C-alpha cells in the first residue's frame, strides 16, 4: 500500500519533532491488513518546500 498520506510524524521522519494523532488511525488500518511500514535504505525527503522557513518532509509512505 503506497500513498502520499500527508501525515507528518516523527515515526517516519526523524527531522519532524511532533507526533500526529492521525498516525494512530493510520496504524490501526495498516495493522488490520497485517502490513508494516517499509523503511527505505536511503531516507530522503519526498516533499521539498520552496519556503526556507518550512522544512522538507517525508509524506509518501509504503506499507508491505
N, CA, C and O atoms as a Tripos MOL2 file, in Angstrom:
@<TRIPOS>MOLECULE
protein
  256   255    64     0     0
PROTEIN
NO_CHARGES

@<TRIPOS>ATOM
      1 N           0.8700   -1.1560    0.0000 N.3       1 UNK1
      2 CA          0.0000    0.0000    0.0000 C.3       1 UNK1
      3 C           0.9210    1.2230    0.0000 C.2       1 UNK1
      4 O           1.7300    1.4010    0.9110 O.2       1 UNK1
      5 N           0.7920    2.0410   -1.0030 N.am      2 UNK2
      6 CA          1.5830    3.2700   -1.0830 C.3       2 UNK2
      7 C           0.6500    4.4590   -1.2520 C.2       2 UNK2
      8 O          -0.4190    4.3580   -1.8540 O.2       2 UNK2
      9 N           1.0810    5.5710   -0.7100 N.am      3 UNK3
     10 CA          0.2270    6.7640   -0.7820 C.3       3 UNK3
     11 C           0.9910    7.9690   -0.2580 C.2       3 UNK3
     12 O           1.9390    7.8400    0.5150 O.2       3 UNK3
     13 N           0.5710    9.1010   -0.6810 N.am      4 UNK4
     14 CA          1.0110   10.3490   -0.0790 C.3       4 UNK4
     15 C          -0.0220   10.6520    1.0020 C.2       4 UNK4
     16 O          -1.0460   11.2790    0.7310 O.2       4 UNK4
     17 N           0.2460   10.2100    2.2100 N.am      5 UNK5
     18 CA         -0.7350   10.2970    3.2930 C.3       5 UNK5
     19 C          -0.8610   11.6960    3.8790 C.2       5 UNK5
     20 O          -1.8450   11.9990    4.5540 O.2       5 UNK5
     21 N           0.1210   12.5460    3.6290 N.am      6 UNK6
     22 CA          0.1080   13.8980    4.1970 C.3       6 UNK6
     23 C          -0.0050   13.8930    5.7140 C.2       6 UNK6
     24 O          -0.6690   14.7440    6.3080 O.2       6 UNK6
     25 N           0.6480   12.9280    6.3210 N.am      7 UNK7
     26 CA          0.6960   12.8700    7.7850 C.3       7 UNK7
     27 C           2.1570   12.9820    8.1960 C.2       7 UNK7
     28 O           2.9100   12.0120    8.1150 O.2       7 UNK7
     29 N           2.5390   14.1390    8.6230 N.am      8 UNK8
     30 CA          3.9020   14.3180    9.1310 C.3       8 UNK8
     31 C           3.9630   13.7470   10.5370 C.2       8 UNK8
     32 O           3.1070   14.0240   11.3770 O.2       8 UNK8
     33 N           4.9880   12.9480   10.7760 N.am      9 UNK9
     34 CA          5.1210   12.3300   12.0920 C.3       9 UNK9
     35 C           6.5700   11.9270   12.3100 C.2       9 UNK9
     36 O           7.2690   11.5630   11.3650 O.2       9 UNK9
     37 N           7.0140   11.9930   13.5460 N.am     10 UNK10
     38 CA          8.4060   11.6560   13.8390 C.3      10 UNK10
     39 C           8.6780   10.1640   13.7390 C.2      10 UNK10
     40 O           9.8400    9.7580   13.7540 O.2      10 UNK10
     41 N           7.6520    9.3420   13.6390 N.am     11 UNK11
     42 CA          7.8720    7.8980   13.4910 C.3      11 UNK11
     43 C           8.5380    7.5630   12.1570 C.2      11 UNK11
     44 O           9.3580    6.6470   12.1010 O.2      11 UNK11
     45 N           8.2090    8.2720   11.0950 N.am     12 UNK12
     46 CA          8.8240    8.0010    9.7950 C.3      12 UNK12
     47 C           9.6650    9.1580    9.2800 C.2      12 UNK12
     48 O          10.2710    9.0560    8.2130 O.2      12 UNK12
     49 N           9.7070   10.2300   10.0060 N.am     13 UNK13
     50 CA         10.5500   11.3550    9.6040 C.3      13 UNK13
     51 C          11.2100   11.9290   10.8440 C.2      13 UNK13
     52 O          10.6120   12.7240   11.5690 O.2      13 UNK13
     53 N          12.4370   11.5240   11.0790 N.am     14 UNK14
     54 CA         13.1280   11.9400   12.3090 C.3      14 UNK14
     55 C          13.3870   13.4440   12.3640 C.2      14 UNK14
     56 O          13.6460   13.9850   13.4400 O.2      14 UNK14
     57 N          13.3210   14.1220   11.2260 N.am     15 UNK15
     58 CA         13.5230   15.5760   11.2360 C.3      15 UNK15
     59 C          12.2750   16.3190   11.7090 C.2      15 UNK15
     60 O          12.3270   17.5150   11.9980 O.2      15 UNK15
     61 N          11.1560   15.6010   11.7850 N.am     16 UNK16
     62 CA          9.9040   16.2000   12.2550 C.3      16 UNK16
     63 C           9.7840   15.9150   13.7510 C.2      16 UNK16
     64 O           9.8390   14.7560   14.1610 O.2      16 UNK16
     65 N           9.6250   16.9270   14.5490 N.am     17 UNK17
     66 CA          9.7090   16.7480   16.0050 C.3      17 UNK17
     67 C           8.3740   16.4890   16.6990 C.2      17 UNK17
     68 O           8.3290   16.4000   17.9260 O.2      17 UNK17
     69 N           7.2910   16.3690   15.9420 N.am     18 UNK18
     70 CA          5.9840   16.2120   16.5650 C.3      18 UNK18
     71 C           5.3610   14.8630   16.2400 C.2      18 UNK18
     72 O           5.7840   14.1590   15.3230 O.2      18 UNK18
     73 N           4.3620   14.5360   17.0080 N.am     19 UNK19
     74 CA          3.5900   13.3160   16.8090 C.3      19 UNK19
     75 C           2.2020   13.7320   16.3330 C.2      19 UNK19
     76 O           1.6090   14.6670   16.8710 O.2      19 UNK19
     77 N           1.6900   13.0370   15.3250 N.am     20 UNK20
     78 CA          0.3690   13.3480   14.7960 C.3      20 UNK20
     79 C          -0.6690   12.3660   15.3270 C.2      20 UNK20
     80 O          -0.4130   11.1630   15.3770 O.2      20 UNK20
     81 N          -1.8160   12.8590   15.7160 N.am     21 UNK21
     82 CA         -2.9080   11.9850   16.1550 C.3      21 UNK21
     83 C          -3.4210   11.1190   15.0120 C.2      21 UNK21
     84 O          -3.9820   10.0490   15.2450 O.2      21 UNK21
     85 N          -3.2330   11.5760   13.7910 N.am     22 UNK22
     86 CA         -3.6660   10.7990   12.6310 C.3      22 UNK22
     87 C          -2.8310    9.5320   12.4600 C.2      22 UNK22
     88 O          -3.2690    8.5770   11.8190 O.2      22 UNK22
     89 N          -1.6460    9.5260   13.0260 N.am     23 UNK23
     90 CA         -0.7870    8.3540   12.9350 C.3      23 UNK23
     91 C          -1.4650    7.1390   13.5540 C.2      23 UNK23
     92 O          -1.3870    6.0410   13.0040 O.2      23 UNK23
     93 N          -2.1210    7.3230   14.6760 N.am     24 UNK24
     94 CA         -2.7940    6.1970   15.3400 C.3      24 UNK24
     95 C          -3.8600    5.5830   14.4430 C.2      24 UNK24
     96 O          -3.9730    4.3590   14.3620 O.2      24 UNK24
     97 N          -4.6260    6.4030   13.7830 N.am     25 UNK25
     98 CA         -5.6680    5.8950   12.8850 C.3      25 UNK25
     99 C          -5.0500    5.1460   11.7080 C.2      25 UNK25
    100 O          -5.5180    4.0720   11.3300 O.2      25 UNK25
    101 N          -4.0080    5.7150   11.1400 N.am     26 UNK26
    102 CA         -3.3390    5.0500   10.0290 C.3      26 UNK26
    103 C          -2.7550    3.7090   10.4760 C.2      26 UNK26
    104 O          -2.8790    2.7160    9.7600 O.2      26 UNK26
    105 N          -2.1270    3.6680   11.6370 N.am     27 UNK27
    106 CA         -1.5410    2.4290   12.1300 C.3      27 UNK27
    107 C          -2.6100    1.3650   12.3850 C.2      27 UNK27
    108 O          -2.3590    0.1800   12.1670 O.2      27 UNK27
    109 N          -3.7700    1.7590   12.8320 N.am     28 UNK28
    110 CA         -4.8670    0.8010   13.0330 C.3      28 UNK28
    111 C          -5.2830    0.1720   11.7100 C.2      28 UNK28
    112 O          -5.4940   -1.0380   11.6300 O.2      28 UNK28
    113 N          -5.3970    0.9870   10.6880 N.am     29 UNK29
    114 CA         -5.7680    0.4820    9.3620 C.3      29 UNK29
    115 C          -4.6820   -0.4480    8.8320 C.2      29 UNK29
    116 O          -4.9680   -1.5380    8.3360 O.2      29 UNK29
    117 N          -3.4430   -0.0060    8.9420 N.am     30 UNK30
    118 CA         -2.3150   -0.8130    8.4680 C.3      30 UNK30
    119 C          -2.2680   -2.1480    9.2110 C.2      30 UNK30
    120 O          -2.0710   -3.1910    8.5870 O.2      30 UNK30
    121 N          -2.4440   -2.1320   10.5160 N.am     31 UNK31
    122 CA         -2.4420   -3.3560   11.3120 C.3      31 UNK31
    123 C          -3.5760   -4.3000   10.9150 C.2      31 UNK31
    124 O          -3.4070   -5.5200   10.9230 O.2      31 UNK31
    125 N          -4.7130   -3.7380   10.5730 N.am     32 UNK32
    126 CA         -5.8550   -4.5860   10.2030 C.3      32 UNK32
    127 C          -5.5870   -5.3810    8.9240 C.2      32 UNK32
    128 O          -6.2220   -6.4080    8.6860 O.2      32 UNK32
    129 N          -4.6430   -4.9040    8.0970 N.am     33 UNK33
    130 CA         -4.2520   -5.6080    6.8730 C.3      33 UNK33
    131 C          -2.9330   -6.3700    7.0470 C.2      33 UNK33
    132 O          -2.3880   -6.9110    6.0850 O.2      33 UNK33
    133 N          -2.4330   -6.4040    8.2760 N.am     34 UNK34
    134 CA         -1.1640   -7.0840    8.5810 C.3      34 UNK34
    135 C          -0.0010   -6.5350    7.7460 C.2      34 UNK34
    136 O           0.8300   -7.2870    7.2390 O.2      34 UNK34
    137 N           0.0340   -5.2310    7.6210 N.am     35 UNK35
    138 CA          1.0960   -4.5740    6.8720 C.3      35 UNK35
    139 C           2.0630   -3.8940    7.8390 C.2      35 UNK35
    140 O           1.7310   -3.6130    8.9900 O.2      35 UNK35
    141 N           3.2630   -3.6400    7.3350 N.am     36 UNK36
    142 CA          4.2640   -2.9150    8.1160 C.3      36 UNK36
    143 C           4.8810   -1.8180    7.2600 C.2      36 UNK36
    144 O           4.9620   -1.9320    6.0370 O.2      36 UNK36
    145 N           5.3050   -0.7750    7.9170 N.am     37 UNK37
    146 CA          5.9490    0.3350    7.2310 C.3      37 UNK37
    147 C           7.2580   -0.1370    6.6190 C.2      37 UNK37
    148 O           8.0970   -0.7190    7.3070 O.2      37 UNK37
    149 N           7.4280    0.1060    5.3540 N.am     38 UNK38
    150 CA          8.6780   -0.2160    4.6690 C.3      38 UNK38
    151 C           9.6560    0.9240    4.9050 C.2      38 UNK38
    152 O           9.3110    2.0940    4.7370 O.2      38 UNK38
    153 N          10.8620    0.5840    5.2890 N.am     39 UNK39
    154 CA         11.8740    1.5900    5.5680 C.3      39 UNK39
    155 C          12.8860    1.6140    4.4320 C.2      39 UNK39
    156 O          13.5450    0.6060    4.1750 O.2      39 UNK39
    157 N          13.0200    2.7320    3.7550 N.am     40 UNK40
    158 CA         13.9740    2.8040    2.6450 C.3      40 UNK40
    159 C          15.4160    2.7250    3.1370 C.2      40 UNK40
    160 O          15.7290    3.1030    4.2660 O.2      40 UNK40
    161 N          16.2680    2.2330    2.2760 N.am     41 UNK41
    162 CA         17.6960    2.1490    2.6050 C.3      41 UNK41
    163 C          18.2780    3.5510    2.7450 C.2      41 UNK41
    164 O          19.0500    3.8250    3.6640 O.2      41 UNK41
    165 N          17.9040    4.4280    1.8310 N.am     42 UNK42
    166 CA         18.3600    5.8180    1.8740 C.3      42 UNK42
    167 C          17.1490    6.7220    2.0640 C.2      42 UNK42
    168 O          16.4010    6.9810    1.1210 O.2      42 UNK42
    169 N          16.9680    7.1890    3.2690 N.am     43 UNK43
    170 CA         15.8270    8.0500    3.5770 C.3      43 UNK43
    171 C          16.0330    9.4230    2.9480 C.2      43 UNK43
    172 O          17.0420   10.0830    3.1950 O.2      43 UNK43
    173 N          15.0780    9.8410    2.1390 N.am     44 UNK44
    174 CA         15.1360   11.1660    1.5210 C.3      44 UNK44
    175 C          13.7920   11.8550    1.7090 C.2      44 UNK44
    176 O          12.7510   11.2060    1.8150 O.2      44 UNK44
    177 N          13.8350   13.1500    1.7480 N.am     45 UNK45
    178 CA         12.6000   13.9140    1.8490 C.3      45 UNK45
    179 C          11.8460   13.8100    0.5300 C.2      45 UNK45
    180 O          12.4350   13.9340   -0.5440 O.2      45 UNK45
    181 N          10.5530   13.5830    0.6180 N.am     46 UNK46
    182 CA          9.7260   13.4770   -0.5760 C.3      46 UNK46
    183 C           8.9790   14.7710   -0.8520 C.2      46 UNK46
    184 O           8.4260   14.9630   -1.9340 O.2      46 UNK46
    185 N           8.9680   15.6360    0.1150 N.am     47 UNK47
    186 CA          8.3360   16.9420   -0.0640 C.3      47 UNK47
    187 C           9.4080   17.9890    0.1490 C.2      47 UNK47
    188 O           9.9880   18.0830    1.2310 O.2      47 UNK47
    189 N           9.6640   18.7570   -0.8580 N.am     48 UNK48
    190 CA         10.6770   19.8090   -0.7660 C.3      48 UNK48
    191 C           9.9910   21.1530   -0.9400 C.2      48 UNK48
    192 O           9.3990   21.4380   -1.9820 O.2      48 UNK48
    193 N          10.0780   21.9520    0.0710 N.am     49 UNK49
    194 CA          9.3840   23.2290    0.0840 C.3      49 UNK49
    195 C          10.2280   24.3270   -0.5650 C.2      49 UNK49
    196 O          11.4580   24.2740   -0.5560 O.2      49 UNK49
    197 N           9.5590   25.2920   -1.1110 N.am     50 UNK50
    198 CA         10.2300   26.4710   -1.6680 C.3      50 UNK50
    199 C          10.4600   27.5390   -0.6010 C.2      50 UNK50
    200 O          11.2710   28.4480   -0.7730 O.2      50 UNK50
    201 N           9.7350   27.4090    0.4930 N.am     51 UNK51
    202 CA          9.8290   28.3750    1.5740 C.3      51 UNK51
    203 C          10.9540   27.9500    2.5310 C.2      51 UNK51
    204 O          10.8530   26.8840    3.1390 O.2      51 UNK51
    205 N          12.0040   28.7350    2.6820 N.am     52 UNK52
    206 CA         13.1170   28.3520    3.5590 C.3      52 UNK52
    207 C          12.7330   28.2410    5.0400 C.2      52 UNK52
    208 O          13.4710   27.6440    5.8230 O.2      52 UNK52
    209 N          11.5960   28.8050    5.4260 N.am     53 UNK53
    210 CA         11.1530   28.7040    6.8170 C.3      53 UNK53
    211 C          10.4700   27.3660    7.1070 C.2      53 UNK53
    212 O          10.3470   26.9650    8.2640 O.2      53 UNK53
    213 N          10.0270   26.6760    6.0500 N.am     54 UNK54
    214 CA          9.4120   25.3590    6.2090 C.3      54 UNK54
    215 C          10.4790   24.2880    6.0250 C.2      54 UNK54
    216 O          11.5160   24.5210    5.4030 O.2      54 UNK54
    217 N          10.2070   23.1210    6.5710 N.am     55 UNK55
    218 CA         11.1800   22.0420    6.4080 C.3      55 UNK55
    219 C          10.7030   21.0330    5.3690 C.2      55 UNK55
    220 O           9.5040   20.8620    5.1470 O.2      55 UNK55
    221 N          11.6490   20.3840    4.7520 N.am     56 UNK56
    222 CA         11.3260   19.2830    3.8600 C.3      56 UNK56
    223 C          10.8290   18.1290    4.7170 C.2      56 UNK56
    224 O          11.1570   18.0490    5.9010 O.2      56 UNK56
    225 N          10.0450   17.2410    4.1340 N.am     57 UNK57
    226 CA          9.4920   16.1780    4.9580 C.3      57 UNK57
    227 C           9.2150   14.9240    4.1480 C.2      57 UNK57
    228 O           9.2570   14.9260    2.9180 O.2      57 UNK57
    229 N           8.9280   13.8500    4.8820 N.am     58 UNK58
    230 CA          8.5660   12.5760    4.2920 C.3      58 UNK58
    231 C           7.0630   12.4020    4.4580 C.2      58 UNK58
    232 O           6.5730   12.2690    5.5790 O.2      58 UNK58
    233 N           6.3340   12.4020    3.3560 N.am     59 UNK59
    234 CA          4.8820   12.2260    3.4010 C.3      59 UNK59
    235 C           4.4350   11.0050    2.6030 C.2      59 UNK59
    236 O           3.3510   10.4710    2.8380 O.2      59 UNK59
    237 N           5.2590   10.5650    1.6700 N.am     60 UNK60
    238 CA          4.9470    9.3810    0.8810 C.3      60 UNK60
    239 C           5.4100    8.1520    1.6680 C.2      60 UNK60
    240 O           6.5780    8.0330    2.0360 O.2      60 UNK60
    241 N           4.4760    7.2580    1.9100 N.am     61 UNK61
    242 CA          4.7830    6.0790    2.7090 C.3      61 UNK61
    243 C           4.4230    4.8150    1.9510 C.2      61 UNK61
    244 O           3.5430    4.8220    1.0910 O.2      61 UNK61
    245 N           5.1170    3.7220    2.2780 N.am     62 UNK62
    246 CA          4.7960    2.4280    1.6840 C.3      62 UNK62
    247 C           4.6970    1.3880    2.7940 C.2      62 UNK62
    248 O           5.5840    1.2620    3.6380 O.2      62 UNK62
    249 N           3.6010    0.6550    2.7680 N.am     63 UNK63
    250 CA          3.3930   -0.4170    3.7270 C.3      63 UNK63
    251 C           3.3440   -1.7300    2.9690 C.2      63 UNK63
    252 O           2.6810   -1.8420    1.9380 O.2      63 UNK63
    253 N           4.0530   -2.7260    3.4910 N.am     64 UNK64
    254 CA          4.1020   -4.0470    2.8510 C.3      64 UNK64
    255 C           3.5510   -5.1060    3.7860 C.2      64 UNK64
    256 O           3.5080   -6.2830    3.4280 O.2      64 UNK64
@<TRIPOS>BOND
     1     1     2 1
     2     2     3 1
     3     3     4 2
     4     3     5 am
     5     5     6 1
     6     6     7 1
     7     7     8 2
     8     7     9 am
     9     9    10 1
    10    10    11 1
    11    11    12 2
    12    11    13 am
    13    13    14 1
    14    14    15 1
    15    15    16 2
    16    15    17 am
    17    17    18 1
    18    18    19 1
    19    19    20 2
    20    19    21 am
    21    21    22 1
    22    22    23 1
    23    23    24 2
    24    23    25 am
    25    25    26 1
    26    26    27 1
    27    27    28 2
    28    27    29 am
    29    29    30 1
    30    30    31 1
    31    31    32 2
    32    31    33 am
    33    33    34 1
    34    34    35 1
    35    35    36 2
    36    35    37 am
    37    37    38 1
    38    38    39 1
    39    39    40 2
    40    39    41 am
    41    41    42 1
    42    42    43 1
    43    43    44 2
    44    43    45 am
    45    45    46 1
    46    46    47 1
    47    47    48 2
    48    47    49 am
    49    49    50 1
    50    50    51 1
    51    51    52 2
    52    51    53 am
    53    53    54 1
    54    54    55 1
    55    55    56 2
    56    55    57 am
    57    57    58 1
    58    58    59 1
    59    59    60 2
    60    59    61 am
    61    61    62 1
    62    62    63 1
    63    63    64 2
    64    63    65 am
    65    65    66 1
    66    66    67 1
    67    67    68 2
    68    67    69 am
    69    69    70 1
    70    70    71 1
    71    71    72 2
    72    71    73 am
    73    73    74 1
    74    74    75 1
    75    75    76 2
    76    75    77 am
    77    77    78 1
    78    78    79 1
    79    79    80 2
    80    79    81 am
    81    81    82 1
    82    82    83 1
    83    83    84 2
    84    83    85 am
    85    85    86 1
    86    86    87 1
    87    87    88 2
    88    87    89 am
    89    89    90 1
    90    90    91 1
    91    91    92 2
    92    91    93 am
    93    93    94 1
    94    94    95 1
    95    95    96 2
    96    95    97 am
    97    97    98 1
    98    98    99 1
    99    99   100 2
   100    99   101 am
   101   101   102 1
   102   102   103 1
   103   103   104 2
   104   103   105 am
   105   105   106 1
   106   106   107 1
   107   107   108 2
   108   107   109 am
   109   109   110 1
   110   110   111 1
   111   111   112 2
   112   111   113 am
   113   113   114 1
   114   114   115 1
   115   115   116 2
   116   115   117 am
   117   117   118 1
   118   118   119 1
   119   119   120 2
   120   119   121 am
   121   121   122 1
   122   122   123 1
   123   123   124 2
   124   123   125 am
   125   125   126 1
   126   126   127 1
   127   127   128 2
   128   127   129 am
   129   129   130 1
   130   130   131 1
   131   131   132 2
   132   131   133 am
   133   133   134 1
   134   134   135 1
   135   135   136 2
   136   135   137 am
   137   137   138 1
   138   138   139 1
   139   139   140 2
   140   139   141 am
   141   141   142 1
   142   142   143 1
   143   143   144 2
   144   143   145 am
   145   145   146 1
   146   146   147 1
   147   147   148 2
   148   147   149 am
   149   149   150 1
   150   150   151 1
   151   151   152 2
   152   151   153 am
   153   153   154 1
   154   154   155 1
   155   155   156 2
   156   155   157 am
   157   157   158 1
   158   158   159 1
   159   159   160 2
   160   159   161 am
   161   161   162 1
   162   162   163 1
   163   163   164 2
   164   163   165 am
   165   165   166 1
   166   166   167 1
   167   167   168 2
   168   167   169 am
   169   169   170 1
   170   170   171 1
   171   171   172 2
   172   171   173 am
   173   173   174 1
   174   174   175 1
   175   175   176 2
   176   175   177 am
   177   177   178 1
   178   178   179 1
   179   179   180 2
   180   179   181 am
   181   181   182 1
   182   182   183 1
   183   183   184 2
   184   183   185 am
   185   185   186 1
   186   186   187 1
   187   187   188 2
   188   187   189 am
   189   189   190 1
   190   190   191 1
   191   191   192 2
   192   191   193 am
   193   193   194 1
   194   194   195 1
   195   195   196 2
   196   195   197 am
   197   197   198 1
   198   198   199 1
   199   199   200 2
   200   199   201 am
   201   201   202 1
   202   202   203 1
   203   203   204 2
   204   203   205 am
   205   205   206 1
   206   206   207 1
   207   207   208 2
   208   207   209 am
   209   209   210 1
   210   210   211 1
   211   211   212 2
   212   211   213 am
   213   213   214 1
   214   214   215 1
   215   215   216 2
   216   215   217 am
   217   217   218 1
   218   218   219 1
   219   219   220 2
   220   219   221 am
   221   221   222 1
   222   222   223 1
   223   223   224 2
   224   223   225 am
   225   225   226 1
   226   226   227 1
   227   227   228 2
   228   227   229 am
   229   229   230 1
   230   230   231 1
   231   231   232 2
   232   231   233 am
   233   233   234 1
   234   234   235 1
   235   235   236 2
   236   235   237 am
   237   237   238 1
   238   238   239 1
   239   239   240 2
   240   239   241 am
   241   241   242 1
   242   242   243 1
   243   243   244 2
   244   243   245 am
   245   245   246 1
   246   246   247 1
   247   247   248 2
   248   247   249 am
   249   249   250 1
   250   250   251 1
   251   251   252 2
   252   251   253 am
   253   253   254 1
   254   254   255 1
   255   255   256 2
@<TRIPOS>SUBSTRUCTURE
     1 UNK1         2 RESIDUE 1 A UNK
     2 UNK2         6 RESIDUE 1 A UNK
     3 UNK3        10 RESIDUE 1 A UNK
     4 UNK4        14 RESIDUE 1 A UNK
     5 UNK5        18 RESIDUE 1 A UNK
     6 UNK6        22 RESIDUE 1 A UNK
     7 UNK7        26 RESIDUE 1 A UNK
     8 UNK8        30 RESIDUE 1 A UNK
     9 UNK9        34 RESIDUE 1 A UNK
    10 UNK10       38 RESIDUE 1 A UNK
    11 UNK11       42 RESIDUE 1 A UNK
    12 UNK12       46 RESIDUE 1 A UNK
    13 UNK13       50 RESIDUE 1 A UNK
    14 UNK14       54 RESIDUE 1 A UNK
    15 UNK15       58 RESIDUE 1 A UNK
    16 UNK16       62 RESIDUE 1 A UNK
    17 UNK17       66 RESIDUE 1 A UNK
    18 UNK18       70 RESIDUE 1 A UNK
    19 UNK19       74 RESIDUE 1 A UNK
    20 UNK20       78 RESIDUE 1 A UNK
    21 UNK21       82 RESIDUE 1 A UNK
    22 UNK22       86 RESIDUE 1 A UNK
    23 UNK23       90 RESIDUE 1 A UNK
    24 UNK24       94 RESIDUE 1 A UNK
    25 UNK25       98 RESIDUE 1 A UNK
    26 UNK26      102 RESIDUE 1 A UNK
    27 UNK27      106 RESIDUE 1 A UNK
    28 UNK28      110 RESIDUE 1 A UNK
    29 UNK29      114 RESIDUE 1 A UNK
    30 UNK30      118 RESIDUE 1 A UNK
    31 UNK31      122 RESIDUE 1 A UNK
    32 UNK32      126 RESIDUE 1 A UNK
    33 UNK33      130 RESIDUE 1 A UNK
    34 UNK34      134 RESIDUE 1 A UNK
    35 UNK35      138 RESIDUE 1 A UNK
    36 UNK36      142 RESIDUE 1 A UNK
    37 UNK37      146 RESIDUE 1 A UNK
    38 UNK38      150 RESIDUE 1 A UNK
    39 UNK39      154 RESIDUE 1 A UNK
    40 UNK40      158 RESIDUE 1 A UNK
    41 UNK41      162 RESIDUE 1 A UNK
    42 UNK42      166 RESIDUE 1 A UNK
    43 UNK43      170 RESIDUE 1 A UNK
    44 UNK44      174 RESIDUE 1 A UNK
    45 UNK45      178 RESIDUE 1 A UNK
    46 UNK46      182 RESIDUE 1 A UNK
    47 UNK47      186 RESIDUE 1 A UNK
    48 UNK48      190 RESIDUE 1 A UNK
    49 UNK49      194 RESIDUE 1 A UNK
    50 UNK50      198 RESIDUE 1 A UNK
    51 UNK51      202 RESIDUE 1 A UNK
    52 UNK52      206 RESIDUE 1 A UNK
    53 UNK53      210 RESIDUE 1 A UNK
    54 UNK54      214 RESIDUE 1 A UNK
    55 UNK55      218 RESIDUE 1 A UNK
    56 UNK56      222 RESIDUE 1 A UNK
    57 UNK57      226 RESIDUE 1 A UNK
    58 UNK58      230 RESIDUE 1 A UNK
    59 UNK59      234 RESIDUE 1 A UNK
    60 UNK60      238 RESIDUE 1 A UNK
    61 UNK61      242 RESIDUE 1 A UNK
    62 UNK62      246 RESIDUE 1 A UNK
    63 UNK63      250 RESIDUE 1 A UNK
    64 UNK64      254 RESIDUE 1 A UNK
